[in-house]
Amino acid sequence: MTLEQGVGAALVLLFLADIFLTVLYARAGTGLLAPLWTRVIWAALRAGASLFGRRRGPALSFVGPVIVVSLIGFWAFGLTLGAALVIRPELGTTIRPASGDTPTDLVTAMVVAGNSLSIVGGGDYAPHSTATRLLFLVNSLIGASVLSLVLSYLVQVYSGLRERNALALTIDLMTDGTGDAAVMLARLMPGGDSGNATSELGNLIAPLTATKEAHHFYPLLFYFRFNDARYAVSRFGFVLLDLVTLIDTVLDQDRYATLIASSPVASLRRGTTLLLETLDAHFPTRGGREGRPEAIRAMRQSIVAAIRTLEESGIAVHHDGVDDYVSRRQAWDALTCRVAPAMGYTMIEIDRRSSAVQSLVKTI
C-alpha cells in the first residue's frame, strides 16, 4: 500500500466514523466533521440571507433543507475522494476498462470510486485482481449501507420536525394565537376553575419530551427555521416557561395549591429548560439581555399586564409576586434571548405580551 492509498483509507474511515456518530450514535455534538460543516454552512447562509433585507426571514427558512442536502453531498464527496486515493495507483494495472487506454488522473479515479460506491452509477472500469475485487465489493457495501442509513436518518429528522411543529401549534392555539402565557392560563382556568388545568398541562409533557429528545438525537433539527414565529422553539419554550412562572408566583397560593405543586407544572418547567439548554449548548448562540435595566423594567410591565389579564378572567391572584416573578424569569429569560436571535427571530416575535405592552405605552 502506498502513502496515497493509506491517506485515502484513513479519509474513508474518518467519514465513516463521522456518519456513525451522527446517524447511528445520534447524540448532539458527537460528530467529528458534521457539526463543524453544518455550522460553517449555517454561518455562510445566514450572512447571505442578510442581503435579502425584509425578506431575510423567508430566506432563512430554506437553510435547514439546504444544510441537509449539503451534508449528504459532503459525506458523498469525502467517501468518494478517499476511495479515489486508494484506487488511483491501481488505474491502468489492476483496474482498467474493457478496451482503450486508462487515464490515471484523480478525476478518473473519483469517477471509478463513485461507480464502485454506487453513488454515481455503473461504469466500464473493472477490477482484475483479488485485492481490487475485494475493494470494489467493500466500496459497494459502504455505498449501499450509507445511502440506506442516511435516508432512514432523514425520515427521523422530518418526523421530529413534524412533531415539533405540532407541539408549537398546539401551544399557540392554547394562547388563542396571542403567544401570551397569561391568556393561555386564563383559558385553562375559565372563571378561576383550575379543575382541568392539571390534566391539560399534563397532555403537553409527552410531546415536549419527544421534541427535546429529537433535538438531542438529530442536531440537524436545530437548523430548521420557519418564517412564522409561532413554530419557533424559543417562542413556545418562552410561553411554557412564562406559564409555569406565572403559576408559581402570582396565583393565589391557598386556592390553587394543588395546581402549583402538581407534577405537570414541574415537568413542563424542567423539560422546557432542558430543550432550550440543548439548543444553547450545541447551536451557535449569542449573548442575551441578562441584567439589563430595560429588560427588567419590561419584565415588570409584563407581569402587571399578565395579572390584569388573569383578574379579568376571574382568577384569584396576589400582587406580591411581582418581584418573585422577575427573579425567576431572569433565570430562564437569558436562554430564550440567546436562542431566538441565533435562529433569526427578534424578541418582539417571541415575547408577545411584553411587545403588546410596549406598543401600548408608545401610543399613550
C-alpha positions in Angstrom: 0.0 0.0 0.0 1.3 3.4 -1.0 1.2 6.6 1.1 -1.6 7.9 -1.1 -3.6 4.8 -0.5 -3.0 5.0 3.2 -4.3 8.6 3.2 -7.3 7.5 1.2 -8.2 4.7 3.5 -7.8 7.0 6.5 -10.1 9.5 4.9 -12.8 6.9 4.2 -12.6 5.7 7.9 -12.8 9.3 9.1 -16.0 9.9 7.1 -17.5 6.6 8.1 -16.8 7.4 11.8 -18.5 10.8 11.3 -21.5 9.1 9.7 -21.6 6.5 12.5 -21.5 9.2 15.3 -24.1 11.4 13.5 -26.6 8.8 12.3 -26.2 5.7 14.5 -24.8 7.0 17.8 -27.1 10.0 17.4 -26.1 12.4 20.1 -25.8 16.2 19.8 -22.2 17.3 19.5 -20.7 13.9 18.9 -20.0 14.0 15.2 -16.4 14.6 14.1 -17.0 16.6 10.9 -20.7 17.1 10.6 -21.2 19.7 13.4 -18.4 21.9 12.0 -19.7 21.5 8.5 -23.3 22.4 9.4 -22.1 25.5 11.4 -20.0 26.7 8.6 -22.9 26.3 6.1 -25.3 27.9 8.6 -23.0 30.9 9.1 -22.5 31.4 5.3 -26.2 31.1 4.5 -27.2 33.3 7.4 -24.8 36.0 6.2 -26.2 35.6 2.6 -29.8 35.9 3.9 -29.0 39.3 5.4 -28.7 40.6 1.8 -32.4 40.0 1.3 -33.4 42.8 3.7 -37.0 42.4 4.8 -37.1 39.0 3.0 -34.4 37.7 5.3 -36.9 35.6 7.3 -38.3 33.7 4.4 -34.7 33.2 3.0 -33.6 31.7 6.3 -36.5 29.2 6.1 -34.6 27.4 3.3 -31.4 27.0 5.4 -32.5 23.7 7.0 -33.2 21.8 3.8 -30.1 23.3 2.2 -27.9 22.1 5.1 -29.4 18.6 4.8 -28.5 18.5 1.1 -25.0 19.9 1.6 -24.3 17.4 4.4 -25.2 14.5 2.2 -23.1 15.9 -0.5 -20.2 16.5 1.9 -20.3 12.8 3.1 -20.6 11.6 -0.5 -17.7 13.7 -1.7 -15.5 12.6 1.3 -16.1 8.9 0.8 -15.6 9.3 -3.0 -12.3 11.2 -2.6 -11.0 8.7 -0.1 -11.8 5.7 -2.3 -10.3 7.6 -5.3 -7.0 7.9 -3.5 -7.0 4.2 -2.9 -8.0 3.4 -6.5 -5.8 5.9 -8.4 -2.4 4.0 -8.1 -4.2 0.8 -9.4 -5.5 2.5 -12.6 -4.1 1.0 -15.8 -2.9 -2.1 -14.0 -5.3 -4.0 -11.8 -8.2 -1.6 -12.6 -8.8 -0.8 -16.2 -11.7 -0.6 -18.8 -12.6 -3.4 -21.1 -10.9 -1.6 -24.0 -8.9 1.6 -24.7 -6.3 3.5 -22.7 -6.7 4.0 -19.0 -6.3 7.6 -17.7 -4.6 7.7 -14.3 -5.6 11.2 -13.1 -7.6 11.9 -9.9 -10.8 12.8 -11.7 -10.9 9.4 -13.4 -10.2 7.8 -10.1 -13.1 9.7 -8.5 -15.4 8.5 -11.3 -14.4 4.9 -10.7 -14.7 5.4 -7.0 -18.1 6.9 -7.4 -19.2 4.0 -9.5 -17.9 1.4 -7.1 -19.7 3.2 -4.2 -22.9 3.1 -6.2 -23.3 6.8 -5.8 -22.9 7.8 -9.4 -24.0 4.6 -11.2 -22.5 1.9 -13.3 -19.2 2.2 -15.1 -17.0 0.2 -17.5 -13.9 0.0 -15.2 -13.4 -3.4 -13.7 -11.0 -4.9 -11.2 -8.6 -7.5 -12.4 -7.0 -8.7 -9.1 -8.3 -10.3 -5.9 -7.4 -7.3 -3.9 -9.2 -4.8 -6.2 -12.2 -7.1 -6.5 -12.5 -7.1 -2.7 -12.0 -3.3 -2.8 -14.9 -2.8 -5.2 -17.0 -5.2 -3.1 -16.3 -3.2 0.1 -17.0 0.1 -1.7 -20.3 -1.1 -2.9 -21.3 -2.3 0.6 -20.2 1.0 2.1 -22.2 3.0 -0.5 -25.4 1.0 -0.2 -25.2 1.0 3.6 -24.5 4.7 3.9 -27.3 5.5 1.5 -29.9 3.5 3.4 -28.7 4.9 6.8 -28.9 8.5 5.6 -32.3 8.0 4.1 -33.5 6.5 7.4 -31.9 9.3 9.3 -33.7 11.9 7.2 -37.1 10.2 7.8 -36.5 10.5 11.5 -35.4 14.2 11.2 -38.5 15.2 9.4 -40.7 13.1 11.7 -39.2 15.0 14.7 -39.7 18.3 12.8 -43.4 17.5 12.3 -43.8 16.6 16.0 -42.1 19.8 17.0 -44.4 21.9 14.8 -47.5 20.1 16.1 -46.4 20.9 19.7 -45.7 24.6 18.8 -49.1 25.0 17.0 -50.9 23.3 20.0 -49.4 25.8 22.4 -50.1 28.7 20.1 -53.8 27.6 19.8 -54.0 27.3 23.6 -52.9 31.0 23.8 -55.7 31.9 21.3 -52.9 32.8 18.8 -51.6 35.6 21.0 -48.4 33.9 22.2 -49.3 35.2 25.7 -48.9 32.7 28.6 -51.4 34.8 30.6 -54.1 34.2 28.0 -53.2 30.5 27.9 -53.6 30.3 31.7 -56.9 32.2 31.6 -58.2 29.7 29.0 -57.0 26.8 31.1 -58.8 28.2 34.2 -62.1 29.6 32.9 -63.8 31.6 35.7 -60.9 30.7 38.0 -61.7 27.0 37.9 -58.4 25.0 37.9 -60.1 21.6 37.8 -59.0 20.7 34.2 -55.7 22.7 34.1 -53.5 20.0 35.5 -54.7 17.4 33.0 -54.5 19.8 30.1 -50.9 20.7 31.0 -50.1 17.0 31.5 -51.0 16.4 27.9 -48.1 18.6 26.8 -45.4 16.7 28.6 -45.2 13.7 26.2 -44.8 15.8 23.0 -42.4 18.2 24.9 -40.1 15.4 26.0 -40.3 13.8 22.5 -39.2 17.2 21.0 -36.4 17.6 23.5 -35.0 14.1 22.7 -35.5 14.6 18.9 -33.2 17.6 19.1 -30.7 15.6 21.2 -30.7 12.7 18.7 -30.9 14.7 15.5 -29.0 18.0 15.7 -30.0 18.9 12.1 -33.3 19.9 13.6 -31.6 22.9 15.1 -31.2 24.5 11.6 -34.9 24.2 10.5 -36.3 27.6 10.9 -39.8 28.7 9.8 -40.8 32.2 8.9 -43.9 32.0 11.1 -42.5 32.6 14.6 -45.3 30.5 16.2 -43.2 27.5 15.2 -40.0 28.7 16.8 -38.6 26.6 19.7 -37.7 29.8 21.5 -41.3 31.0 21.2 -43.2 28.0 22.6 -40.4 27.5 25.1 -40.8 31.1 26.3 -44.6 30.6 26.6 -44.3 27.4 28.6 -41.7 28.9 31.0 -43.6 32.1 31.4 -46.8 30.0 32.1 -45.2 27.9 34.9 -43.6 31.1 36.3 -47.0 32.8 36.5 -48.5 29.7 38.2 -45.6 29.7 40.7 -45.6 33.4 41.6 -49.0 35.1 41.1 -51.7 32.6 41.6 -53.4 32.5 45.0 -51.4 30.1 47.0 -54.3 28.7 49.0 -56.9 28.4 46.3 -54.6 26.9 43.7 -52.1 25.0 45.9 -52.8 21.7 44.1 -52.1 23.1 40.6 -48.9 25.0 41.8 -47.5 21.8 43.4 -48.6 19.5 40.5 -46.2 17.2 38.6 -47.2 18.7 35.1 -46.1 22.2 36.2 -42.7 20.9 37.4 -42.2 18.7 34.4 -43.0 21.4 31.9 -40.6 23.7 33.7 -37.7 21.2 33.7 -38.5 19.8 30.2 -38.6 23.2 28.5 -35.4 24.3 30.2 -33.6 21.1 29.1 -34.8 21.7 25.5 -33.5 25.3 25.4 -30.3 24.3 27.1 -29.7 21.6 24.5 -30.0 24.2 21.7 -27.9 26.7 23.6 -25.1 24.2 24.2 -24.9 22.8 20.6 -26.1 25.7 18.5 -24.0 28.9 17.7 -26.0 31.2 20.0 -25.1 34.7 21.2 -25.3 36.7 24.4 -28.7 37.8 25.6 -30.0 40.8 27.6 -29.2 39.4 31.1 -29.5 42.0 33.9 -30.1 45.0 31.6 -32.3 47.6 33.3 -34.6 48.0 30.4 -35.1 44.2 30.3 -36.1 44.1 34.0 -38.4 47.1 33.5 -40.1 45.3 30.6 -40.5 42.2 32.8 -42.3 44.2 35.5 -44.6 45.8 33.0 -45.2 42.4 31.5 -46.2 40.8 34.8 -48.5 43.7 35.7 -50.3 43.1 32.3 -50.5 39.4 33.0 -52.0 39.9 36.4 -54.6 42.2 34.9 -55.5 39.5 32.3 -55.9 36.8 35.0 -58.0 39.0 37.2 -60.3 39.9 34.3 -60.8 36.1 33.8 -61.9 35.6 37.4 -58.6 34.0 38.6 -57.6 34.8 42.1 -54.1 36.3 42.2 -51.8 38.1 44.7 -49.9 41.2 43.7 -46.9 40.5 46.0 -45.4 38.0 43.4 -44.1 40.7 41.0 -40.5 40.6 42.4 -40.6 36.8 42.7 -41.7 36.6 39.0 -38.9 38.9 37.8 -36.3 37.0 39.8 -37.4 33.6 38.5 -37.8 34.8 35.0 -34.3 36.2 34.9 -33.1 32.7 35.5 -34.5 31.4 32.2 -35.1 34.6 30.1 -31.4 34.6 29.1 -31.8 31.2 27.4 -34.6 32.4 25.1 -32.7 35.7 24.5 -29.7 33.7 23.2 -31.6 31.0 21.2 -34.1 33.3 19.5 -31.7 35.7 17.7 -29.5 32.8 16.7 -32.4 31.5 14.6 -33.1 34.9 13.2 -36.1 35.8 15.4 -36.4 39.1 17.4 -37.6 39.1 21.0 -40.7 41.1 19.7 -41.7 37.9 17.9 -41.0 35.7 20.9 -42.2 37.8 23.9 -45.6 38.8 22.6 -47.1 40.2 25.9 -44.2 42.5 26.5 -44.3 43.6 22.9 -48.0 44.4 23.2 -47.4 46.3 26.4 -44.6 48.3 24.8 -46.7 49.2 21.8 -49.5 50.3 24.1 -47.1 52.5 26.1 -45.8 54.2 23.0 -49.3 55.1 21.9 -50.2 56.8 25.2 
